Amino acid sequence: MVDPARRLGNHDFEKEVGLMIKRTRTGINMSRNELSARTGGEISAIQILSYENGARSFTVLTLHVIAEALGVDAGSLLNIAELNTQGMQLKFYALDIPSLKKSGNSRLQAVVRWFTPLQATSSRKNKMIFGDADMLALATFVGVTLEELLELLRAENIII
């Protein structure tokens, strides 16, 4: 049975998705006007502000258009927002996949090999969003600590 507080009409989830849109947009130094332009003008800067602040509800199609314009996977935005509404308050990291693939750092080659087939079979774009748990799993895969992985990715300008 669905908890009544989590039923449709609970605005916390939509607000959190709006915050994820804002965090992603500001994390890649994109203005609302630029994001609007990347939607082909389909979504205005004022509408984006309303979505980010939780003042306006959005459809799945609108979320998809915004995610495409941000160059991220809409599912990632939804997953992290859902976990945050459950009290987990995860950090998230946007990774620039083309920069990762261009990296000559031998310590990151296992990550590059992991992403290549994933990206080929996915609708994901040039940027992917990961939560803390995802990054910890990736660090374990590479054989380094989370802090070491984050340092490597930042040094290569892969975290945006």
C-alpha positions as CSV (number, residue, x, y, z in Angstrom):
1,M,0.0,0.0,0.0
2,V,1.2,3.5,-0.9
3,D,1.9,5.7,2.1
4,P,-0.7,8.5,1.9
5,A,2.0,11.2,2.4
6,R,3.7,9.8,-0.8
7,R,0.7,9.8,-3.0
8,L,0.2,12.1,-6.0
9,G,-0.4,15.5,-4.7
10,N,2.7,15.4,-2.4
11,H,4.7,18.3,-3.9
12,D,8.0,17.3,-2.3
13,F,9.1,15.0,-5.2
14,E,8.3,17.6,-7.9
15,K,10.2,20.3,-5.9
16,E,13.2,17.9,-5.6
17,V,13.2,17.2,-9.3
18,G,13.1,21.0,-9.9
19,L,16.1,21.4,-7.6
20,M,17.9,18.6,-9.5
21,I,17.3,20.5,-12.7
22,K,18.6,23.7,-11.2
23,R,21.7,22.0,-9.6
24,T,22.5,20.4,-13.0
25,R,22.0,23.6,-14.9
26,T,24.1,25.7,-12.5
27,G,26.7,22.9,-12.2
28,I,27.4,23.2,-15.9
29,N,27.3,27.0,-15.8
30,M,24.2,27.3,-17.9
31,S,21.8,30.2,-17.6
32,R,18.0,29.7,-17.8
33,N,18.0,31.6,-21.0
34,E,20.6,29.3,-22.5
35,L,18.6,26.3,-21.3
36,S,15.5,27.7,-22.9
37,A,17.3,28.2,-26.1
38,R,18.5,24.6,-26.0
39,T,14.9,23.5,-25.8
40,G,14.3,25.4,-29.1
41,G,12.3,27.9,-27.2
42,E,9.8,25.3,-26.3
43,I,10.2,26.0,-22.6
44,S,10.8,29.7,-21.6
45,A,13.3,30.8,-19.0
46,I,10.4,31.9,-16.8
47,Q,8.8,28.4,-17.0
48,I,12.2,26.9,-16.1
49,L,12.4,29.1,-13.1
50,S,8.9,28.0,-12.0
51,Y,9.9,24.3,-12.4
52,E,13.2,24.8,-10.5
53,N,11.4,26.5,-7.6
54,G,8.6,23.9,-7.5
55,A,6.0,26.6,-8.3
56,R,4.9,24.7,-11.4
57,S,4.2,21.1,-12.1
58,F,5.7,19.5,-15.2
59,T,4.9,16.6,-17.5
60,V,7.1,13.7,-18.3
61,L,7.6,15.2,-21.8
62,T,8.6,18.5,-20.3
63,L,11.2,16.8,-18.0
64,H,12.5,14.8,-21.0
65,V,12.9,18.0,-23.1
66,I,14.7,19.8,-20.2
67,A,17.0,16.8,-19.6
68,E,17.8,16.5,-23.3
69,A,18.7,20.2,-23.3
70,L,20.9,19.7,-20.3
71,G,22.5,16.7,-22.0
72,V,21.6,14.4,-19.1
73,D,19.4,11.4,-18.6
74,A,16.0,12.2,-17.2
75,G,16.0,8.9,-15.3
76,S,19.1,10.0,-13.3
77,L,17.3,13.3,-12.3
78,L,14.3,11.3,-11.2
79,N,16.3,8.6,-9.3
80,I,18.4,11.1,-7.3
81,A,15.3,13.3,-6.6
82,E,13.4,10.2,-5.3
83,L,16.2,9.2,-2.9
84,N,16.5,12.8,-1.7
85,T,12.8,12.9,-0.8
86,Q,13.3,9.8,1.2
87,G,15.8,11.7,3.4
88,M,19.0,10.4,1.9
89,Q,20.2,13.8,0.6
90,L,22.7,12.5,-1.8
91,K,25.4,14.5,-3.4
92,F,25.5,14.1,-7.1
93,Y,28.1,14.3,-9.7
94,A,27.7,15.1,-13.4
95,L,30.4,13.4,-15.5
96,D,31.4,14.7,-19.0
97,I,31.6,11.4,-20.9
98,P,33.5,12.7,-24.0
99,S,36.1,14.2,-21.7
100,L,36.4,10.9,-19.9
101,K,36.9,9.0,-23.2
102,K,39.6,11.5,-24.2
103,S,41.4,11.1,-20.9
104,G,44.9,9.6,-21.3
105,N,45.0,8.8,-17.6
106,S,45.7,5.1,-17.4
107,R,43.9,4.8,-14.0
108,L,40.7,5.8,-15.7
109,Q,40.9,3.4,-18.6
110,A,38.7,0.8,-16.7
111,V,36.0,3.5,-16.4
112,V,36.3,4.4,-20.1
113,R,35.9,0.7,-21.0
114,W,32.9,0.4,-18.7
115,F,31.2,3.5,-20.2
116,T,31.7,2.6,-23.9
117,P,29.2,-0.2,-24.2
118,L,26.9,1.5,-21.7
119,Q,26.7,4.6,-23.8
120,A,26.3,2.6,-27.0
121,T,23.2,0.8,-25.7
122,S,21.7,3.8,-23.8
123,S,19.8,6.9,-24.6
124,R,22.1,8.7,-22.3
125,K,23.8,11.8,-23.6
126,N,27.2,13.3,-23.2
127,K,26.7,13.8,-19.5
128,M,25.7,11.3,-16.9
129,I,24.6,12.0,-13.3
130,F,25.8,9.8,-10.5
131,G,24.9,9.8,-6.8
132,D,27.3,9.0,-3.9
133,A,26.6,5.2,-4.0
134,D,27.2,5.1,-7.8
135,M,30.5,6.9,-7.4
136,L,31.6,4.6,-4.6
137,A,30.8,1.6,-6.7
138,L,32.8,3.1,-9.6
139,A,35.7,3.8,-7.2
140,T,35.7,0.2,-6.1
141,F,35.6,-0.9,-9.7
142,V,38.7,1.2,-10.4
143,G,40.4,0.1,-7.2
144,V,40.7,3.5,-5.5
145,T,39.0,5.3,-2.7
146,L,36.0,7.6,-3.5
147,E,38.2,10.6,-2.6
148,E,40.9,9.4,-5.0
149,L,38.4,8.8,-7.8
150,L,36.9,12.3,-7.4
151,E,40.4,13.8,-7.4
152,L,41.3,12.0,-10.6
153,L,38.0,13.0,-12.3
154,R,38.4,16.7,-11.2
155,A,42.0,16.8,-12.4
156,E,40.9,15.7,-15.8
157,N,37.9,18.1,-15.8
158,I,35.5,15.2,-16.1
159,I,33.3,16.2,-13.2
160,I,31.3,19.2,-14.2
